[in-house]
């Protein structure tokens, strides 16, 4: 079975949206995850390939006696079950100027230290909507915990694409799929040998298809970012926003997180390496739990392409770093 299950694209005038399931690779400590690729139809539009989302949880010592027996400090990820899925598993619907997609998948917990499944009886729900007239995308993840164990939510990665840290010049050769390397495994492999370049493993972030340039990152004024949300989503209130790009080149991405009904800290991490850039948006909740038999709906996340065509867009784009500085 291929590492990724890609569903047929949903196309607009701006890009092709491809929802995907990454089944991961145990030997590389890559856990399964839901994600998507955003492939531009225009030259100067953002490219996000293999962007993923993760939720990390722990068992809690509170609750019924059965739950206390399995209490552990191991961090676990909520991952989709590995199974073949038909293309019809992704339901689609058009409403006014929006294209919607819905999918629900069985899920389990995967131990980050034990590298094994710890529990099942969960499910993941993913909903996305993209605007046909504006380069705007909205998505939201939900978790249903049908197990008898309450779960403490440790961290929520709303978006991760590209390497989190700068890649060495030697490591950049992994962008060439025909170049092979030898790796020393820390434990015996459980699957056949496989080669993944950086894009296949970590995903790829590009703000121009044929050129690279220095990226800068900033948290813009909330009111200025709110004004760029389509009128049909006037009720969508931003809790946090983040922009990456280059004002000189007039290209960038605006990302935002909707309001969430639980206390949490928002973190944004940008890797500005022009050859292998990366971006991570994360929430660190305080005291958040998914009760046994309960559910958790994560805050909605939006993405909009900034091309600098209007003063409002250009004002949000950060200035590139000066020589000798990094963003």
ABEGO torsion letter per residue (X at the ends): XBABBBBBBBBBAABBBBBBBBAEBAAAGBBBBBBBBBBBABABBBBBBGBBBBBBBBBBABEBAAAAAABBABBBBBBBBBBBBBAAABBBBBBEABBBBBBBBBBBBBBAAAGBBABBGBBBBBBBBBBAABBBBBBBBBBBBABABBBBBABBBABBBEBABBBBAAAAAAABAABBBBBBBABBBABBBBBBBAAAAAEBBBABAABBBBBBBBBBBAAAAAAABBAAAAABBBABBBBBEBAAAGBBBBBBBBBBABBBBBBBBBBABAABBBBBBBBBBBGBBBBBGBBBBBBBBBBBBBAGABAAAAAABBBBBBBGBBX
